[in-house]
């Protein structure tokens, strides 16, 4: 059983996976390779002079894998409540997890299918988003959302930060105390 399953490996999802995997939480990152960031040119991302969206997405996936996340290429077709946690059904496999992070960009159809509440979006061209609290929780206990689908700005720096925030909140819940991840320079 995974502790965290993340659906979507764009900036929000991969960032969440970096944090959960680095914290030692068994993490699966399921991606359908449809990130809208793959069409982007990025010059406004702190710490990066310029990068193509496809390169940013690939680096994010590699970072998540580096820390132990399992990367799976698949389309999630359903999520159901299990005795403990959830069963995630893809087009070719099933995964069992305690927590789910929906980081699906502009796609809310899966959320709506499984009973996660949505609301009108506020960003230009974003019609619907998942209704979350300030921690990233949805109305379904154990299902969280991060990034554009959770109503934050579409800018990659913001969606990546939101994914990290949601991951920190899940890690804190799993650990039973506030989790902080600070890297320091090695002398």
URNOR-V453228 format. One record per pair of residues at least 4 apart in sequence whose ideal C-beta (glycine too) atoms are under 7 Angstrom apart, sorted by the first residue. I is the first residue (numbers start at 1). J is the second residue. D is the distance in Angstrom with one decimal. If there is no record, write none. Layout:
I|J|D / I|J|D
This chain:
1|85|6.6 / 1|96|4.7 / 1|97|6.5 / 1|98|6.8 / 2|26|4.9 / 2|27|6.4 / 2|28|4.9 / 2|95|6.2 / 2|96|6.8 / 2|97|4.1 / 3|25|4.2 / 3|26|4.8 / 3|27|6.9 / 3|97|7.0 / 3|98|5.2 / 3|99|6.6 / 3|174|6.1 / 4|20|4.6 / 4|25|5.4 / 4|27|4.9 / 4|97|6.5 / 4|99|4.9 / 4|101|6.6 / 4|170|6.0 / 5|28|4.9 / 5|30|6.6 / 5|88|5.4 / 5|95|5.7 / 5|97|3.8 / 5|100|5.2 / 6|13|4.7 / 6|16|5.3 / 6|17|5.2 / 6|27|6.8 / 6|29|4.9 / 6|30|7.0 / 6|101|4.5 / 6|103|5.9 / 7|13|7.0 / 7|30|5.2 / 7|76|5.1 / 7|100|6.9 / 7|101|7.0 / 7|102|5.5 / 7|103|6.4 / 7|104|5.9 / 8|12|6.8 / 8|13|3.9 / 8|31|6.4 / 8|103|3.7 / 8|104|4.6 / 8|105|6.2 / 9|13|4.8 / 9|14|4.9 / 9|29|5.2 / 9|31|3.6 / 9|35|6.9 / 9|57|6.9 / 9|60|6.9 / 9|61|5.3 / 9|71|6.9 / 10|14|6.7 / 10|35|3.7 / 10|37|4.8 / 10|57|6.0 / 10|103|6.6 / 10|105|5.9 / 10|147|6.9 / 10|159|6.9 / 11|15|5.8 / 11|37|5.9 / 11|56|6.9 / 11|60|6.2 / 11|147|6.8 / 11|156|4.5 / 11|159|4.6 / 11|160|4.0 / 11|163|6.7 / 12|16|6.4 / 12|103|4.0 / 12|146|4.4 / 12|147|2.7 / 12|159|4.2 / 12|160|6.4 / 12|162|5.7 / 12|163|3.6 / 13|17|6.3 / 13|29|6.3 / 13|101|6.8 / 13|103|3.3 / 13|163|6.0 / 14|18|6.4 / 14|29|6.8 / 14|60|3.3 / 14|61|5.5 / 14|63|6.9 / 14|64|5.1 / 15|19|6.9 / 15|60|6.6 / 15|160|4.2 / 15|163|3.6 / 15|164|4.9 / 16|20|6.2 / 16|101|5.3 / 16|103|6.3 / 16|146|5.7 / 16|163|3.9 / 16|164|6.7 / 16|166|5.8 / 16|167|4.0 / 17|21|5.6 / 17|27|5.4 / 17|29|4.3 / 17|64|3.7 / 17|69|4.2 / 18|22|6.0 / 18|63|5.1 / 18|64|5.1 / 18|67|5.9 / 19|23|6.2 / 19|164|5.4 / 19|167|3.7 / 19|168|6.2 / 19|171|6.7 / 19|181|6.3 / 20|25|4.4 / 20|27|4.5 / 20|167|4.9 / 20|170|6.7 / 20|171|6.2 / 21|25|6.7 / 21|27|4.5 / 21|64|5.9 / 21|67|4.0 / 21|68|4.3 / 21|69|4.0 / 22|67|4.1 / 22|181|6.4 / 23|171|4.7 / 23|179|6.4 / 23|181|6.6 / 25|171|6.3 / 25|174|6.4 / 27|68|7.0 / 27|69|4.3 / 27|70|6.9 / 28|70|4.7 / 28|72|6.0 / 28|95|5.6 / 28|97|7.0 / 29|64|5.5 / 29|69|4.8 / 29|70|6.9 / 29|71|5.1 / 29|72|7.0 / 30|72|4.8 / 30|74|5.6 / 30|76|5.8 / 30|88|7.0 / 30|90|6.4 / 31|71|6.9 / 31|73|6.0 / 32|74|6.8 / 32|75|4.6 / 33|73|6.4 / 35|57|5.4 / 35|105|6.2 / 36|105|5.2 / 36|106|6.5 / 37|53|4.3 / 37|56|6.2 / 37|57|5.4 / 37|156|5.9 / 38|53|5.2 / 38|54|4.9 / 38|57|5.8 / 39|53|6.0 / 40|53|3.2 / 40|156|6.9 / 41|52|6.2 / 41|53|6.8 / 42|48|6.7 / 42|50|6.7 / 42|51|5.1 / 42|53|6.2 / 42|56|5.8 / 42|156|5.7 / 43|50|4.7 / 44|155|6.7 / 44|157|6.8 / 45|156|5.5 / 45|157|4.9 / 46|157|5.7 / 51|55|5.1 / 51|56|5.0 / 52|56|7.0 / 53|57|6.3 / 54|58|6.3 / 55|59|6.2 / 56|60|6.4 / 56|156|6.4 / 57|61|6.5 / 58|62|6.4 / 59|63|6.4 / 60|64|6.6 / 61|65|6.4 / 61|71|5.8 / 62|66|6.2 / 63|67|6.9 / 64|69|4.0 / 64|71|6.7 / 65|69|5.8 / 65|71|5.4 / 74|90|3.7 / 74|91|5.7 / 74|92|5.9 / 74|93|6.5 / 75|90|6.1 / 75|91|4.7 / 76|88|5.8 / 76|90|5.4 / 76|110|6.1 / 77|89|5.3 / 77|90|6.4 / 77|91|6.0 / 78|89|4.3 / 79|86|5.4 / 79|88|5.3 / 79|100|6.2 / 79|114|4.9 / 80|86|6.7 / 80|87|5.0 / 81|86|6.1 / 82|86|5.7 / 82|87|4.9 / 82|96|6.2 / 85|96|6.2 / 85|97|5.3 / 85|98|4.3 / 85|142|6.5 / 86|97|5.5 / 86|100|5.5 / 86|142|6.5 / 87|94|5.7 / 87|96|5.7 / 88|94|6.8 / 88|95|4.5 / 88|97|6.4 / 88|100|6.9 / 89|94|5.4 / 98|142|6.7 / 99|142|5.4 / 99|144|6.6 / 99|170|5.2 / 100|142|6.6 / 100|143|4.8 / 100|144|6.8 / 101|144|4.8 / 101|145|6.9 / 101|146|5.6 / 101|166|5.9 / 102|110|7.0 / 102|111|5.7 / 102|130|6.3 / 102|143|6.8 / 102|145|4.4 / 102|149|5.9 / 103|146|4.9 / 103|147|4.9 / 103|149|6.6 / 103|163|5.9 / 104|110|6.5 / 104|149|4.9 / 105|147|6.8 / 105|148|5.3 / 105|149|6.0 / 106|126|6.0 / 106|148|6.1 / 106|149|6.8 / 107|149|6.8 / 108|112|5.7 / 108|118|5.2 / 108|128|4.8 / 108|129|6.9 / 108|130|6.2 / 108|149|6.2 / 109|113|6.2 / 110|114|6.5 / 111|116|3.9 / 111|118|6.2 / 111|130|5.1 / 112|116|6.9 / 112|118|5.8 / 115|140|6.1 / 116|130|5.8 / 116|138|4.7 / 116|139|6.4 / 116|140|5.5 / 116|143|6.0 / 117|131|4.3 / 117|138|6.8 / 117|139|4.6 / 118|128|5.0 / 118|129|6.4 / 118|130|5.6 / 118|131|6.0 / 119|129|6.2 / 119|131|4.6 / 120|128|6.5 / 121|126|3.6 / 121|127|5.6 / 121|128|5.7 / 121|129|4.5 / 121|151|6.6 / 122|151|6.8 / 123|153|6.3 / 123|154|5.8 / 126|148|6.5 / 129|149|6.0 / 129|150|6.3 / 129|151|4.0 / 130|138|5.9 / 130|145|4.1 / 130|149|5.4 / 130|150|5.4 / 131|138|6.8 / 131|139|6.8 / 132|136|5.2 / 132|137|6.1 / 132|138|5.7 / 132|145|5.1 / 132|150|4.8 / 132|151|6.9 / 133|137|4.9 / 135|169|4.5 / 136|144|4.5 / 136|145|6.1 / 136|146|5.6 / 136|150|6.2 / 136|165|6.6 / 136|166|3.5 / 136|169|5.9 / 137|144|5.7 / 138|143|4.8 / 138|144|6.4 / 138|145|5.7 / 144|166|5.2 / 144|170|6.4 / 145|149|5.5 / 145|150|4.0 / 146|150|5.3 / 146|162|4.9 / 146|163|4.4 / 146|166|4.1 / 147|152|6.3 / 147|159|3.8 / 147|162|5.4 / 147|163|5.8 / 148|152|6.5 / 148|154|5.0 / 148|159|5.7 / 150|162|6.4 / 152|158|5.3 / 152|159|6.1 / 152|162|4.7 / 153|158|4.5 / 154|159|6.9 / 155|159|6.9 / 156|160|5.9 / 157|161|6.5 / 158|162|6.3 / 159|163|6.5 / 160|164|6.6 / 161|165|6.3 / 162|166|6.4 / 163|167|6.3 / 164|168|6.3 / 165|169|6.6 / 166|170|6.5 / 167|171|6.2 / 168|172|6.2 / 168|179|5.8 / 169|173|6.5 / 170|174|6.3 / 171|175|6.0 / 171|179|4.2 / 172|177|6.7 / 172|178|5.0 / 172|179|4.6 / 175|179|5.5
